[in-house]
Amino acid sequence: MKTIGVIPKPTKKRLMQLLTLLESYKETKITSLKIQSLTGWKDSLIRHDLWLIGFNNGVSNGYFVSDLIEKISDVYVRVYIVP
């Protein structure tokens, strides 16, 4: 999956915060509503941020945490380490 163009700075910031949250999350799946309850971000904004990085693997019962960590980490490397 590829990113959808340029990732806005606010999205990058949220994704890095989400990555930190996910790395300490104990469950195997997480929903956008759960992320909303933990962060205060709107669930639609979370889904949009994930869409921007090409992550469309969510189902009605949530995202696999390991898949999210892998995708966000990949984007982090491409955006911050390998310009």
N, C-alpha and C positions, 0 to 999 in steps of 0.2 A: 504494500500500500504506500502510496506517495502522499506527501503533504499537498494541501490545496493552496499553492502559491505562497506568498509571504505570510509568516505568522506574526500577528500584532504583538507588541511588547506586553500588554496586559495578559494576553493568552499565554505567552511564554512564562510570565511570572506565576500565573495560576498553575500551569503544568508542573513547574518545579516544586511548588508547594504541594501539589497533589502527589507527586512522586515521593516526597518525604512522608506524607501521610500514608501512602500505600505500603511503603517499606516497613512500617510498623503495624500495619493492619493484620489482624490474626485470622480472618476468614478467607475462604478461597474465592468468593464472589462478593461484588459490591455493586449496588445500584446507584444511579445518579441521585435518587432521593436520599440515600444514605450519605453520599458525598455532600449533598446540600445540607443535611443536618449537622455534619461535622465541620463544614467550612462557612456556611451562610451564603454560598453562591447559589443562584437559581439553577434548578436541575436542567432547564433548557440551555443555559449558558454552558454548563458542563458538557452536555451532549454536543453543542456547537463547537466547543474547543476540541473535543475528541475528533469530531468530523474534520476540523481544519488540519489535523495531523494525519488524516487518512484512516482513522480508527473507526470502523463501522461494525465491529464484532459484537456489539451489545445485543442482548435479547431482552425480552420483557422481564426476565428474572435476574438481570444484572450482567456485569462484566466479570470475566476472570481476572483477578488481581494480578496474577503473573503475566498475563497478556498485556495489561495496561502498563505495568512496570517496564516490560520489554520495549513496548512501542515508545513510551515517553523517554526512556533512556536512549533509544536510538535517535530520536529527534534531538535530545540534548547534545549528543555527540556531534550530529550534523550541524546544529545551530551554533554551538558554543566552542567546540573543540576543533572541528574541521570546517572552516569557513568556505 
